[in-house]
Amino acid sequence: MAGSSYNEKSIKAPLYVQVYGTITEWLKEGRYKPGDKLPGENILAEQLNVSRGTLRQAMLLLQEDGLIMNHQGKGNIVLSNKDLSQNGIEKISNLMVDSCNEPIDKVELTIGFQPPTPKYQKVLKLSASTVIAILDIVYFSQGVAQGFANVYIPYDVLAKGDIDFDNNDEVYQYYCSLLETGGLYSDTKLRVIPARERTAQVLGIQEDEMLVVMEEEFYSEFDTPILSQKLLFRPSQYEFLLRRKNDRM
């Protein structure tokens, strides 16, 4: 791999910022992909013709931006090679996948059917005689559960997908497609709560460990309820970007 050389007197920005920029470009180009281990500090410092101290400052910036993570005994692991400036939670997407610091490589789904509770009769505008599908979805990265989703979908909405309810992959893909429905909007509430016994078991964490919880109701452009969901995130594994601005005067 060809290295780059820097002359500290010929640049205005601090040298470590230049190194940060170079490594960021490498990630965007796909030279290192999510899950890859970066070369050791000695090798990178030699390739970039900088000191290890300068390299470490650049690495700290990359960690702060959620692009790499330092695993003790493993070194620096690439978390994302995406341009984070293009992604925000104001756009509806599968946040369990899109906002995780590590690539999600496995999804486990179970599905059940039951009459809606009074809460979901109200939320999904259903009668007590109807049926809802309940999806429990666990998201994994390298064998570790990173997040857990409880999804409630009216049977009529799920049936429109013409899918095999015994095929979990089809059910999951249809759920993901619902999140991409044009004109979809949501009411969203974000909280931090202690993990209850069941969630702690699913995620392999201690009971009462704090979790980020996002509760959402999704509606079509015609104000028809599509689904309701509760997403439970391990805070150490997720980072959310939200762009905010004031209206023009």
N, C-alpha and C positions, 0 to 999 in steps of 0.2 A: 504494500500500500504506500503510495507516494506521500511523503510528509510535507508539511508547510513550514515556512520559516518566517519569523517575525523580527523586526528591528524596533526596539522599544522607543528609540528616538524619532522614528519616522511616522508614528501613529499618534493620534490625539487621545483616543479612548484608552483606558487601562488595558494592559496586555491580557489580563485574564478575561476581559469582556470580549476581546477578539477571539480568544480560544473558545469561549462559550459559543460565539457565533458560528465558528467553524464546525464544532461538534454538532450544534443544532442543525446545520445544513446537511451534515452527514446523515442525521436521523431522518430528515425530510426526504432525502434522496433514496432512503432505504438501504444505505450501506450497512446499518445495524437495525435489525427489526425487533419489535416488542418481544421480550423474553430472551434476547441475546445478551451475552456478557461482553462488556467492553474490555479491550485489552488492559492489562495492568498499568498502573501509574507510570512505572519506569518506561514501558514501551510507548505509551501515549505521549509522555513528556519528550521522549526522543524523537518521535514522529513529528511533533509540533515544534520542536526546537525551543522548548521553554523549560523552566525549572519545575520541580514537583510542587513547590509552593504555589506557583502561578496556576498550575493545572488543578490543584485542589480547590482554589478559589473559584475556578470555572465550574468544577464539579458541584460545588455547593449551590451555585446558581441553577444548574440543571436539575438538581434535586428539589430546589424551591419551586421550580416551574412544573414539577411532576413529570419530567421527561425521563429521569433515571431514579433508581433507588439503590442505596448501598446496603447490601445484605452482608452481615458479619460472616466472614469465612468464605463468601462467594464473590465478593467484589461488587462492581457497579453493574446493575441489570437495567436494560432499556425497558421503560414502561410504555412509552408512546413515541411514535414518529409522526404524529399528526400535528398540524398547525393549530394549536389550541385557540388561537384568536378567532378561528372560524366556527367554534362550537360554544354554545351557551345553553343553559337549561331552560331559557325562554322558548326554545324550539322543542316541540314534543318529539321525544325519541325514547328508545329503551335505555334509560339512564343506568340500569344495572350493568349494561355492557359498555355504553359509551363513556361513562364517567369513572370507571374503575381504573385504578393506577396500574393494575396488571391485566394482561389480556385474559378475557374469559374464554376458557377452552372446553368447558363442559357445562351443560344445563340439564338438570333433572326436574321433570314435571310429573305431577300427579293430578288427576281430575276427579271430581265428584259432583253429584247433582242433588239438590235439595230445594224445598220451598224457601223463599226469601224470609229472613227474619224481619220484624217490624222496621228495623233500621234500614235494610236494603229495599223493602217495599217503598219506603219514602225516598231514598236516594235514587233508586233506579226507576221509580214511578211504576211499580208493579202491583198487581193484586196478590192476595195471599194464596190464590189457587195456581199461580204460575210457578215456574221452575227456574233456578239459576244454576249456572256452572261455577264451581269453585276450583280455581287453579292454584296449586302450591308449586312455586318455581324456585329452585335453589341454583345459584350461579357459583361456579367453581373456577379457580385458577390454580393450576399445578396441584390439584388434589385438595385444596383448601377452600372451604365455603366462604365466599366473600359477601354474599347478600341473599336475601330471601324475600320473595314477593307473594302476597296473597291477592289474587285477582278474582273479581266477581263479575260474571258476564251473564246477562239474560239469555236463556236458552234460545229464544228466537233470533238473537244477534249471532250466536255461535252457529246455529243451524244454517244461516245464510252462506256460510263458508263452504258448505257441501263437503265436509271433511269427515274422516273416519275418527270417531271419538276414542277408539281403541289405539289409535296411532298418535303417540305423544308428540312426535316430531311435527306431524301435521297440525296438531292443536297449537303447539308453540309457534309455528310459523304463521298461523292465522292470527294469533294474538299479536305478534309483531306487526302484521299487516294492518291490524286495526289501529295501532299507534301511528301509522303513516297515512290514515284516512284524510283526504283533503277537507279543509274546513273544520277539522277537529279543534276543540278548545277544552280547557280544563279549569276546574277550581282546585287549587292545591294548598295544602297546609303542611308546613315543615316543623318538626319537633325533635327534641332529644329526650329519650326515655331509657330506663333500665331494661335490660333484656329479661323477659319472663322465661319460665322453665322450658317451655316447648321451643321457643326461638333460640335459647342458649344451646339446647341439644342439637338443633338443626345446624347452627353455625359453629358448633364446637367451641363455645366460649363459656366463661363463667356467668352464672346467673347474676343479674344486677349490673353486668358490664353495660356501659352506656352505648346506645345505638342512635344513629340518625334515622328518623322515620319520616317518610313522605306519604301523605294520604291524598289521593286524587280521585276526582270524579270527572269523567270525560263525556262530552256531549257533541253531537253532530252539529252542522251548521243550522239545522232546523230545530235545535234545542232538545233533540231526542237523546236520552241517556244511552251510552254505548257500553261503558264498563266503569267499575269502581275498583281501586286497588290500594294496597298498603305495601310500601317498599321499605325494607329494613336494611340499612347499610352499616357495615363495619367502618367506623369513622377513619381508622388508620389506613383504609384501603381505597377511599373515595375522595375525590376533589370535584367541586361543582363551580362552574364559571357562570356568572350572571352579569350581563351587560345592562347598565341602568343609565338613563339620560333624562334631562329635563326637556319639556316641550319648548319649541321655539316661541319667542314672544312676538 
